[in-house]
Amino acid sequence: MSPLKDHQKQLLFDYCIGLTSEEQAAEAQALISDSDEAAEIHSKLKATLALLDTVQPEPCPDDLAERTILRLNDLARSSQIRLRQLLAGEQARSVTIKTPFWRKLGKIATAAAVFLIAWGAFQTSSNYARQRYHQNRCQAQLGSIFRGLGDYVNDNDGKLPVVVTAAGSPWWMVGDQGEEDRSNTRCMWRLVRGVYVDPNEFICSGRRQKPIIRFDLSQLKNFNDFPSRQHITFSIRICCKDPTMEKLANKVLMADLSPLFEALPSDFSQPLNIPVDENLSNLNSINHNYRGQNVLRGDGSIRFLKTRFFGITRDDIYTLRNILNYNGTERPSCETDSFFAP
């Protein structure tokens, strides 16, 4: 086999540190099998990187990225204030020779223009960093929920926290504490009530309010559901029947809040009526400013999708096929037509 090219060596390196997609990982494995040079490089890289396993990672504060961005913003603002003070001082200064003054003012104006351009670039980069922080933090929350779900299943003979519902029963009345099942969020509330998952993990980092919503853990057993829509900003899969972890391994279990059900009536006596127009049929979750949504699969993997369509069939996870108006009682007819609500 001919010597490896640079991009193939880069692929091997990315594969060793876990930065490849599924397709790239398969390509790297094939390369290692077919090439002695690739196999040798892979072996040496693994041996070198194995030393990192001995390093004990230190926990990183959840708000480190936000604090860093705020400090950079404060620094940029203070620089902008000093620049304005400098311009004001130069304009107020009395001069008798006009040519040097205008030349100096021109230099200041040029510096100001450069600063404004740099400020715009900084704002763009800081916004991107903030978005990536919330995206990664949200994935960590979904990972925590999945671990709690696994513990619940182990403690309940392999059964998922499914609430049995009758045909035509509503799934959108989040916060209704009656004995009957009236929302699709009650299944996940069982994880909170059983102390498998911290309740604040169900509030996406991108939608977290200030001040942060706190729970009185001593009162958990008095609730049959999340207290309100503000206490859970994720949407949950409505299953057809007899769901198991094995059946849902390659399917999505949870996702960021559905764009169809951002706002729900607080008065449960009012009917739900949500028509889906062209805009609503393509909108991503509000959790991440409509840029996309994190999804949690039954095998524990978490991905950020820039569209609502999942899998080979390109199934829209937020709507049911051929239904353009929702009254809060709809159910999927089969497992291939996924539907996440509320």
TORBANU-821557 format. One record per atom (N, C-alpha, C): x, y, z; residue in one letter. Coordinates in steps of 0.05 Angstrom, whole numbers, padded with zeros to 5 digits, always signed. Last residue first. Layout:
BEGIN
XYZa ...
***
This chain:
BEGIN
-00900+00352+00512p -00911+00377+00500p -00888+00395+00491p -00875+00313+00456a -00894+00333+00467a -00892+00332+00497a -00858+00285+00396f -00847+00294+00422f -00865+00317+00432f -00861+00228+00358f -00875+00252+00365f -00867+00260+00393f -00845+00186+00301s -00839+00197+00328s -00853+00223+00333s -00863+00136+00269d -00872+00164+00268d -00869+00176+00295d -00847+00086+00282t -00831+00100+00261t -00840+00129+00258t -00885+00066+00316e -00860+00075+00328e -00842+00090+00307e -00951+00090+00299c -00930+00070+00299c -00904+00083+00309c -00985+00132+00308s -00997+00106+00301s -00977+00083+00300s -00981+00178+00362p -00970+00165+00338p -00983+00138+00333p -01037+00219+00381r -01018+00198+00388r -01006+00187+00362r -01070+00278+00407e -01059+00262+00385e -01039+00242+00395e -01089+00315+00442t -01096+00287+00447t -01084+00268+00426t -01082+00368+00428g -01071+00358+00453g -01078+00330+00460g -01096+00387+00380n -01114+00394+00402n -01105+00382+00428n -01066+00412+00321y -01063+00396+00345y -01081+00406+00368y -01061+00404+00252n -01075+00418+00273n -01075+00401+00298n -01040+00371+00215l -01032+00399+00214l -01046+00416+00235l -01016+00309+00200i -01032+00324+00220i -01022+00353+00221i -00982+00278+00169n -01008+00286+00158n -01027+00299+00178n -00946+00253+00223r -00950+00253+00194r -00979+00260+00188r -00933+00297+00277l -00942+00272+00267l -00948+00274+00237l -00873+00333+00298t -00900+00331+00287t -00907+00302+00280t -00821+00331+00317y -00840+00348+00331y -00868+00347+00320y -00788+00301+00285i -00793+00291+00312i -00814+00307+00327i -00797+00280+00221d -00798+00304+00238d -00806+00296+00266d -00753+00234+00191d -00778+00238+00206d -00776+00263+00223d -00718+00212+00153r -00721+00241+00156r -00747+00247+00169r -00706+00159+00149t -00732+00167+00138t -00737+00197+00140t -00658+00157+00176i -00658+00153+00147i -00684+00162+00134i -00658+00209+00227g -00657+00183+00216g -00659+00182+00186g -00698+00268+00233f -00680+00249+00245f -00682+00222+00230f -00707+00338+00231f -00711+00312+00217f -00689+00292+00226f -00700+00388+00247r -00718+00372+00263r -00721+00344+00253r -00630+00409+00244t -00657+00407+00233t -00674+00389+00252t -00584+00407+00271k -00591+00433+00261k -00618+00433+00247k -00575+00371+00331l -00585+00371+00304l -00593+00399+00295l -00529+00344+00372f -00542+00370+00366f -00549+00370+00337f -00537+00284+00410r -00528+00298+00386r -00542+00325+00385r -00519+00231+00452i -00532+00257+00450i -00520+00272+00427i -00531+00163+00473s -00517+00183+00457s -00533+00209+00454s -00564+00126+00498g -00549+00145+00515g -00533+00166+00499g -00596+00096+00468d -00570+00084+00474d -00553+00103+00491d -00639+00129+00457g -00643+00107+00476g -00617+00093+00484g -00616+00197+00452r -00625+00172+00441r -00625+00151+00463r -00632+00264+00455l -00622+00242+00471l -00633+00216+00460l -00614+00323+00421v -00632+00300+00423v -00617+00278+00438v -00615+00394+00416n -00602+00370+00426n -00622+00347+00428n -00629+00433+00358q -00637+00421+00383q -00620+00397+00390q -00622+00499+00329g -00623+00470+00328g -00631+00459+00354g -00630+00553+00331r -00608+00544+00314r -00608+00513+00311r -00667+00577+00364y -00676+00566+00339y -00654+00557+00320y -00641+00587+00413n -00646+00609+00394n -00652+00599+00366n -00645+00539+00440h -00619+00547+00430h -00622+00568+00407h -00699+00534+00454n -00678+00531+00475n -00651+00542+00466n -00734+00534+00412i -00727+00560+00423i -00704+00558+00443i -00720+00488+00359s -00727+00493+00387s -00717+00521+00395s -00738+00508+00291n -00723+00493+00311n -00731+00501+00339n -00789+00506+00242l -00776+00521+00263l -00762+00501+00282l -00821+00485+00203n -00792+00484+00198n -00776+00497+00221n -00873+00492+00216s -00865+00465+00208s -00835+00462+00203s -00880+00545+00224l -00878+00528+00247l -00869+00500+00240l -00883+00563+00170n -00861+00572+00187n -00858+00553+00211n -00929+00538+00151e -00903+00532+00138e -00880+00540+00156e -00968+00520+00210d -00965+00532+00184d -00937+00526+00173d -01009+00484+00248v -00981+00484+00240v -00979+00496+00212v -01051+00506+00301p -01048+00499+00273p -01018+00502+00265p -01072+00486+00360i -01047+00496+00349i -01046+00487+00319i -01111+00490+00413n -01115+00490+00384n -01090+00503+00372n -01142+00467+00472l -01116+00472+00458l -01121+00470+00428l -01192+00500+00511p -01183+00480+00492p -01156+00488+00479p -01190+00514+00581q -01190+00524+00554q -01180+00502+00535q -01180+00492+00629s -01207+00489+00619s -01210+00499+00591s -01129+00504+00643f -01133+00478+00631f -01162+00474+00621f -01095+00560+00635d -01122+00553+00643d -01129+00527+00628d -01049+00566+00609s -01047+00561+00638s -01074+00553+00649s -01033+00540+00545p -01053+00553+00563p -01049+00546+00592p -00964+00544+00527l -00988+00529+00530l -01008+00543+00549l -00911+00557+00484a -00930+00569+00503a -00956+00553+00503a -00885+00518+00454e -00870+00536+00471e -00888+00548+00492e -00900+00476+00419f -00913+00479+00445f -00896+00496+00465f -00872+00476+00372l -00901+00476+00371l -00914+00484+00397l -00819+00469+00385p -00828+00496+00377p -00858+00498+00374p -00804+00430+00442s -00817+00431+00416s -00825+00460+00409s -00742+00433+00476l -00770+00440+00476l -00781+00443+00447l -00697+00379+00459d -00703+00406+00468d -00732+00413+00462d -00717+00311+00472a -00706+00332+00455a -00711+00359+00468a -00714+00240+00484m -00720+00267+00492m -00707+00287+00473m -00706+00193+00452l -00722+00193+00476l -00732+00221+00484l -00700+00168+00387v -00696+00191+00405v -00716+00189+00428v -00673+00102+00376k -00693+00123+00373k -00688+00145+00392k -00644+00057+00385n -00636+00073+00362n -00656+00096+00357n -00670+00037+00432a -00641+00042+00432a -00632+00060+00409a -00722+00023+00441l -00717+00051+00436l -00687+00058+00434l -00721-00031+00452k -00736-00022+00429k -00729+00007+00421k -00691-00031+00499e -00681-00044+00476e -00695-00034+00450e -00723-00004+00535m -00698+00009+00528m -00686-00004+00503m -00792-00007+00513t -00769-00017+00529t -00744-00003+00519t -00862+00005+00512p -00835+00013+00505p -00814+00000+00524p -00919-00011+00503d -00899-00028+00515d -00870-00020+00507d -00935+00034+00450k -00943+00015+00470k -00919-00002+00478k -00917+00088+00431c -00942+00074+00422c -00951+00054+00444c -00896+00147+00467c -00892+00120+00457c -00919+00107+00449c -00874+00209+00458i -00899+00195+00464i -00897+00168+00451i -00815+00237+00483r -00827+00220+00463r -00853+00208+00474r -00815+00304+00508i -00811+00275+00513i -00826+00259+00492i -00779+00365+00512s -00803+00350+00502s -00795+00320+00502s -00759+00411+00563f -00753+00390+00544f -00779+00377+00535f -00764+00444+00606t -00762+00456+00580t -00751+00436+00559t -00799+00449+00664i -00788+00429+00646i -00788+00441+00618i -00818+00491+00692h -00801+00473+00707h -00790+00450+00689h -00854+00521+00664q -00828+00532+00667q -00808+00513+00681q -00901+00493+00669r -00887+00490+00643r -00858+00501+00646r -00901+00467+00737s -00910+00485+00716s -00893+00480+00691s -00887+00424+00771p -00906+00445+00781p -00917+00463+00759p -00892+00359+00742f -00877+00383+00746f -00896+00406+00754f -00936+00316+00781d -00925+00326+00756d -00907+00349+00762d -00955+00305+00830n -00957+00283+00810n -00944+00290+00783n -00931+00324+00894f -00936+00330+00866f -00937+00305+00849f -00916+00309+00943n -00942+00321+00941n -00950+00328+00912n -00864+00292+00940k -00884+00271+00941k -00913+00283+00940k -00835+00341+00945l -00837+00327+00920l -00860+00306+00919l -00824+00371+00989q -00852+00372+00979q -00856+00355+00954q -00771+00371+01000s -00788+00358+01019s -00817+00356+01010s -00749+00402+00961l -00748+00373+00957l -00766+00358+00977l -00769+00454+00931d -00769+00445+00959d -00772+00415+00958d -00729+00479+00878f -00750+00461+00887f -00747+00457+00917f -00720+00540+00840r -00711+00521+00861r -00735+00504+00870r -00698+00571+00782i -00721+00559+00796i -00711+00538+00816i -00653+00625+00786i -00658+00597+00779i -00681+00586+00796i -00681+00691+00776p -00664+00672+00789p -00672+00643+00782p -00672+00673+00710k -00659+00685+00732k -00680+00698+00750k -00682+00611+00674q -00690+00637+00682q -00673+00647+00706q -00656+00575+00620r -00657+00578+00649r -00663+00607+00656r -00650+00562+00568r -00676+00574+00576r -00678+00579+00605r -00600+00538+00563g -00606+00560+00546g -00632+00574+00553g -00604+00495+00599s -00587+00517+00605s -00593+00542+00588s -00669+00469+00610c -00646+00472+00592c -00630+00497+00599c -00689+00435+00664i -00691+00463+00653i -00666+00468+00636i -00679+00387+00686f -00700+00388+00666f -00705+00416+00655f -00644+00395+00727e -00632+00384+00703e -00653+00385+00680e -00673+00408+00772n -00663+00430+00755n -00650+00421+00730n -00684+00359+00797p -00704+00371+00781p -00695+00394+00763p -00637+00306+00792d -00642+00333+00803d -00662+00347+00785d -00661+00240+00791v -00651+00263+00776v -00657+00288+00790v -00681+00206+00829y -00662+00195+00810y -00648+00217+00794y -00722+00214+00866v -00695+00225+00871v -00674+00211+00854v -00773+00203+00852g -00757+00181+00863g -00728+00189+00869g -00787+00251+00829r -00800+00243+00854r -00785+00220+00868r -00756+00250+00783v -00752+00271+00803v -00763+00261+00830v -00777+00206+00756l -00748+00207+00762l -00742+00227+00783l -00830+00222+00751r -00824+00199+00768r -00794+00198+00775r -00828+00260+00712w -00830+00269+00740w -00825+00247+00760w -00829+00231+00666m -00803+00241+00675m -00804+00252+00704m -00884+00222+00665c -00866+00199+00665c -00838+00208+00675c -00908+00271+00661r -00910+00257+00686r -00890+00233+00688r -00909+00296+00612t -00885+00300+00629t -00885+00284+00655t -00955+00292+00586n -00935+00273+00578n -00909+00276+00594n -01014+00297+00626s -00991+00309+00612s -00971+00287+00606s -01053+00273+00654r -01062+00294+00636r -01039+00308+00623r -01077+00219+00689d -01054+00228+00672d -01064+00249+00652d -01111+00234+00750e -01110+00224+00723e -01086+00235+00708e -01105+00265+00796e -01097+00236+00797e -01095+00224+00769e -01077+00331+00784g -01098+00311+00789g -01088+00283+00788g -01043+00372+00774q -01035+00353+00795q -01057+00333+00802q -01017+00403+00719d -01042+00393+00730d -01035+00370+00749d -00968+00411+00696g -00973+00425+00721g -01000+00417+00734g -00986+00407+00629v -00964+00406+00648v -00970+00423+00673v -01025+00384+00590m -01032+00399+00614m -01010+00396+00635m -01018+00352+00544w -01006+00379+00545w -01010+00394+00571w -01044+00306+00533w -01016+00303+00540w -01003+00330+00545w -01110+00279+00547p -01092+00300+00539p -01063+00295+00547p -01139+00219+00519s -01131+00234+00542s -01111+00255+00534s -01151+00187+00476g -01164+00213+00477g -01156+00229+00501g -01144+00127+00511a -01147+00139+00485a -01162+00166+00488a -01106+00134+00572a -01129+00124+00557a -01131+00139+00531a -01040+00115+00593t -01060+00135+00585t -01083+00122+00569t -00992+00101+00641v -01012+00090+00623v -01034+00111+00618v -00928+00126+00640v -00954+00130+00652v -00976+00120+00633v -00865+00096+00648v -00887+00103+00630v -00913+00106+00646v -00807+00090+00661p -00827+00105+00677p -00850+00115+00659p -00793+00022+00640l -00790+00051+00637l -00812+00065+00654l -00769-00036+00673k -00792-00021+00663k -00785+00009+00662k -00732-00069+00698g -00728-00062+00669g -00750-00046+00657g -00747-00070+00752d -00749-00094+00735d -00748-00088+00705d -00733-00021+00775n -00761-00028+00770n -00764-00050+00749n -00680-00008+00779d -00695-00012+00804d -00724-00021+00800d -00666-00001+00726n -00653-00023+00741n -00669-00029+00767n -00696+00045+00715v -00702+00020+00701v -00690-00004+00716v -00669+00083+00747y -00697+00077+00752y -00704+00050+00739y -00618+00083+00724d -00621+00074+00752d -00650+00066+00758d -00632+00104+00674g -00620+00077+00675g -00623+00066+00704g -00649+00155+00689l -00668+00137+00676l -00658+00108+00678l -00601+00177+00706g -00622+00172+00725g -00643+00153+00715g -00575+00178+00657r -00564+00162+00678r -00585+00156+00700r -00608+00215+00630f -00606+00187+00620f -00594+00169+00642f -00598+00262+00659i -00625+00250+00659i -00624+00221+00650i -00544+00269+00646s -00552+00265+00674s -00580+00252+00676s -00550+00280+00591g -00534+00257+00600g -00541+00249+00629g -00578+00328+00593l -00591+00304+00582l -00576+00278+00590l -00537+00359+00615q -00562+00355+00630q -00576+00331+00620q -00499+00359+00575a -00492+00347+00600a -00517+00342+00617a -00528+00387+00536q -00521+00359+00531q -00514+00344+00557q -00528+00437+00560c -00554+00423+00556c -00549+00393+00551c -00474+00450+00556r -00486+00446+00583r -00513+00431+00581r -00469+00455+00501n -00455+00433+00515n -00466+00428+00543n -00503+00499+00493q -00508+00475+00478q -00494+00451+00492q -00480+00538+00525h -00507+00529+00532h -00513+00502+00517h -00431+00543+00497y -00431+00536+00526y -00459+00524+00533y -00446+00560+00447r -00434+00534+00449r -00434+00524+00478r -00466+00611+00461q -00484+00591+00449q -00472+00563+00452q -00419+00635+00478r -00441+00632+00497r -00460+00611+00487r -00389+00635+00431a -00379+00620+00454a -00401+00615+00474a -00422+00669+00400y -00418+00642+00392y -00408+00625+00415y -00415+00717+00429n -00442+00705+00426n -00440+00676+00419n -00361+00725+00421s -00370+00720+00448s -00398+00708+00448s -00359+00733+00365s -00345+00710+00376s -00355+00704+00405s -00389+00781+00361t -00397+00757+00347t -00385+00732+00359t -00359+00816+00393q -00387+00809+00400q -00396+00784+00387q -00312+00818+00363f -00312+00806+00390f -00340+00798+00398f -00329+00843+00317a -00319+00816+00315a -00319+00802+00342a -00343+00893+00339g -00363+00877+00326g -00355+00848+00323g -00293+00909+00357w -00314+00905+00376w -00336+00888+00364w -00265+00916+00309a -00256+00895+00328a -00278+00888+00348a -00294+00959+00290i -00293+00934+00274i -00285+00911+00293i -00282+00996+00329l -00310+00988+00325l -00312+00962+00309l -00227+01002+00322f -00238+00991+00347f -00266+00981+00344f -00224+01024+00272v -00212+00998+00276v -00224+00985+00301v -00249+01073+00284a -00261+01055+00264a -00251+01027+00268a -00213+01095+00320a -00240+01089+00329a -00254+01069+00310a -00169+01102+00288a -00167+01083+00310a -00195+01075+00320a -00190+01141+00255t -00182+01115+00243t -00180+01094+00265t -00197+01182+00292a -00221+01171+00278a -00214+01144+00266a -00144+01191+00304i -00162+01181+00325i -00186+01168+00313i -00125+01210+00256k -00114+01185+00267k -00132+01173+00288k -00156+01256+00252g -00159+01235+00232g -00148+01209+00242g -00136+01285+00294l -00163+01276+00296l -00169+01254+00276l -00085+01295+00273k -00087+01279+00297k -00116+01268+00300k -00099+01327+00230r -00085+01303+00225r -00087+01284+00249r -00125+01368+00256w -00141+01351+00238w -00126+01325+00232w -00079+01389+00283f -00103+01380+00297f -00120+01361+00280f -00042+01403+00243p -00036+01381+00261p -00060+01370+00276p -00075+01446+00219t -00067+01422+00204t -00059+01399+00223t -00085+01488+00254k -00107+01471+00246k -00097+01445+00234k -00062+01515+00311i -00052+01505+00286i -00072+01484+00276i -00089+01524+00358t -00085+01547+00340t -00076+01538+00312t -00137+01492+00399v -00112+01491+00383v -00112+01515+00365v -00168+01465+00456s -00165+01489+00439s -00138+01488+00425s -00204+01405+00461r -00179+01419+00464r -00177+01443+00445r -00250+01377+00450a -00253+01401+00467a -00227+01417+00469a -00232+01335+00420q -00249+01354+00407q -00252+01380+00423q -00201+01308+00458e -00188+01319+00434e -00205+01340+00421e -00240+01292+00494g -00219+01310+00503g -00205+01323+00479g -00271+01258+00462a -00283+01282+00473a -00262+01302+00482a -00234+01217+00452l -00245+01233+00430l -00257+01259+00440l -00226+01198+00505l -00204+01209+00490l -00213+01227+00467l -00277+01180+00517q -00266+01202+00533q -00243+01215+00518q -00281+01138+00480r -00299+01160+00477r -00289+01184+00493r -00240+01105+00500l -00237+01116+00473l -00256+01140+00470l -00262+01091+00549r -00237+01106+00549r -00233+01119+00521r -00306+01061+00531i -00310+01086+00546i -00285+01103+00546i -00280+01017+00507q -00297+01035+00491q -00302+01062+00505q -00257+00994+00551s -00239+01005+00530s -00255+01024+00512s -00302+00978+00578s -00285+00998+00590s -00266+01011+00570s -00321+00940+00542r -00337+00964+00547r -00320+00986+00559r -00281+00901+00544a -00286+00915+00519a -00302+00941+00523a -00287+00885+00598l -00262+00897+00589l -00266+00912+00563l -00338+00864+00597d -00333+00887+00614d -00307+00901+00605d -00330+00821+00562n -00348+00842+00554n -00343+00867+00571n -00295+00791+00593l -00286+00801+00568l -00304+00824+00558l -00330+00778+00635r -00306+00794+00641r -00294+00806+00615r -00369+00748+00608l -00376+00773+00621l -00352+00791+00627l -00338+00704+00592i -00349+00721+00572i -00357+00748+00584i -00326+00682+00643t -00304+00691+00625t -00315+00711+00604t -00377+00668+00661r -00362+00688+00675r -00339+00699+00658r -00391+00629+00623e -00407+00654+00624e -00391+00676+00639e -00353+00590+00633a -00354+00603+00607a -00369+00629+00608a -00366+00576+00687l -00340+00587+00680l -00340+00602+00654l -00411+00554+00709d -00414+00581+00698d -00387+00593+00690d -00397+00504+00727d -00416+00506+00706d -00417+00533+00693d -00327+00493+00739p -00352+00506+00747p -00370+00509+00723p -00299+00430+00730c -00300+00457+00719c -00327+00469+00727c -00259+00385+00769p -00286+00395+00760p -00285+00424+00752p -00200+00358+00741e -00212+00375+00761e -00239+00385+00751e -00180+00292+00725p -00191+00317+00717p -00203+00332+00741p -00120+00261+00735q -00146+00264+00748q -00157+00291+00740q -00084+00222+00690v -00089+00249+00700v -00117+00251+00711v -00081+00174+00667t -00072+00176+00695t -00077+00203+00707t -00095+00181+00615d -00114+00167+00632d -00107+00169+00661d -00051+00200+00589l -00071+00220+00598l -00092+00207+00617l -00023+00156+00572l -00013+00170+00596l -00034+00190+00607l -00047+00142+00525a -00055+00127+00548a -00045+00140+00574a -00024+00170+00484l -00047+00182+00497l -00056+00167+00522l +00017+00133+00470t +00024+00160+00480t +00000+00172+00495t -00012+00090+00453a +00007+00086+00475a +00014+00113+00487a -00041+00111+00411k -00055+00101+00434k -00037+00098+00458k +00003+00124+00376l -00014+00145+00387l -00030+00136+00412l +00022+00073+00365k +00039+00092+00379k +00022+00115+00391k -00022+00051+00338s -00012+00038+00362s +00005+00058+00378s -00027+00084+00294h -00049+00082+00313h -00039+00071+00339h +00021+00074+00267i +00015+00101+00277i -00006+00100+00299i +00013+00019+00255e +00035+00027+00272e +00031+00055+00284e -00031+00022+00221a -00033+00007+00246a -00011+00015+00266a -00010+00052+00179a -00032+00063+00195a -00035+00049+00222a +00027+00015+00161e +00036+00041+00171e +00015+00054+00188e -00005-00027+00145d +00014-00032+00167d +00023-00005+00179d -00072-00022+00126s -00045-00010+00124s -00028-00015+00148s -00121-00044+00136d -00109-00048+00110d -00080-00039+00108d -00137-00030+00188s -00137-00058+00180s -00121-00063+00155s -00134+00026+00186i -00117+00011+00205i -00115-00018+00197i -00175+00036+00150l -00148+00044+00143l -00128+00028+00160l -00220+00019+00178a -00213+00005+00153a -00184+00011+00146a -00219+00057+00219q -00215+00029+00226q -00208+00012+00201q -00228+00104+00189a -00203+00101+00203a -00198+00071+00210a -00281+00094+00171e -00259+00098+00152e -00232+00094+00165e -00308+00094+00220a -00307+00069+00203a -00285+00071+00182a -00300+00147+00235a -00289+00125+00251a -00287+00099+00236a -00328+00173+00195q -00299+00177+00196q -00286+00155+00213q -00380+00157+00209e -00369+00151+00183e -00339+00153+00183e -00385+00179+00261e -00387+00150+00257e -00375+00141+00230e -00332+00229+00268s -00360+00220+00266s -00361+00190+00262s -00278+00239+00315t -00289+00232+00289t -00319+00225+00290t -00251+00249+00361l -00263+00272+00348l -00276+00265+00321l -00219+00214+00394g -00249+00214+00395g -00263+00238+00382g -00166+00209+00389i -00175+00226+00411i -00205+00230+00411i -00162+00174+00347c -00150+00166+00372c -00160+00183+00395c -00184+00203+00305y -00198+00179+00314y -00188+00170+00341y -00147+00243+00297d -00174+00250+00306d -00189+00226+00317d -00105+00211+00277f -00102+00226+00302f -00129+00233+00314f -00127+00191+00230l -00119+00172+00251l -00116+00187+00278l -00134+00239+00202l -00157+00223+00209l -00151+00203+00231l -00081+00254+00195q -00098+00271+00211q -00123+00255+00220q -00066+00214+00159k -00053+00215+00186k -00070+00232+00205k -00098+00229+00116q -00102+00203+00129q -00090+00201+00157q -00077+00277+00103h -00104+00277+00113h -00111+00251+00126h -00026+00262+00084d -00028+00278+00108d -00057+00277+00120d -00024+00191+00066k -00025+00220+00060k -00030+00235+00086k +00019+00135+00072l -00004+00150+00080l -00002+00180+00073l +00047+00101+00015p +00050+00116+00040p +00025+00132+00046p +00010+00046-00014s +00026+00070-00016s +00027+00084+00010s +00017-00024+00000m +00000+00000+00000m +00018+00025+00000m 
***
